[in-house]
Amino acid sequence: MTEKCILMLKTKLSGQTLERLLTGACAKSFSVAFDGVEHTVQGEKKIVKISFDIPEDRDRFRMYLRRLADAAPSPGRA
């Protein structure tokens, strides 16, 4: 049996956005499990555990997240 690649993520992204990113990034199957909520000064973040069948999918997903974060406006920008 192949060991899955796990990624723990704390995010404010909606479930729909997260699923869209995963579907675009993954060549093989993946699974997502909700693991609670973290309360921060900036608000609530969902804690999710994502299991990937192959490490390339995990790495590609992380790259998609980085691109999304880089495109988002900074809180200090007007």
N, C-alpha and C positions, 0 to 999 in steps of 0.2 A: 504494500500500500504506500502511495506517495504522500509525503508530509505536505500539508498545505502551508502557504505563506500567510501569516496573520499580520494585520495592520490595525492598531487601535487608533481611533480618531476622535478628537473632541472638536465639534463643529457647530456653527450656527446655520449651516446650509439646510435647506428643506430636504425632506426625504426624496421628493421628485427630482431635485437638482442633483443630489447624491447619486440616485439611480441612473440618471441620464449620463453623468460623468463615468460611472462604472461601466455602463453598457457601451459607451464609446471607447473606453480604454481596454476592455478585456476581450481577448480572443477566445479564452476558455471560460468555464463557469466560475461563479463567485457566489458567496453568500454573505448576508449582512445580518447582524444581530444587535439589537438595541441593548445597551448595557448601563443605562441610567442617565442622569442629568447632573451636570456640574454647575453650581451657582458661582458666578464671578462678578467682579465689579462692573464689567462690560455687559452683563446679562447672563442668561442661561445658555449652556452649550450641551448638545446631545453627545453622549459617549456611545460610539458604535464600534463594533468589532467586525472587521471585514476579512473574510477568508478567500484567498485566491488559489487557484489550482497551480499556477506557474508564477515564478518570481518576476518574469517580464511584465505580466499584467499589473502586478503590484507597483513596479517601478514606473510603468506608463501612467497609471492612475495618480501616483504621487507627482509626476510631471504635469498632468492636467490640473491638479490642485494648485501647484506652484504658479502656473500660468494664470489661473483664475485669481489668485491672491495678488499677483503682480499687476493685473488689470484693474483691480478694485481701487477706488480713490482712498487716499490716506485720510484719516480723521482730521488732520491739521490743514488739509488743502481746501481752498475755497473755490 
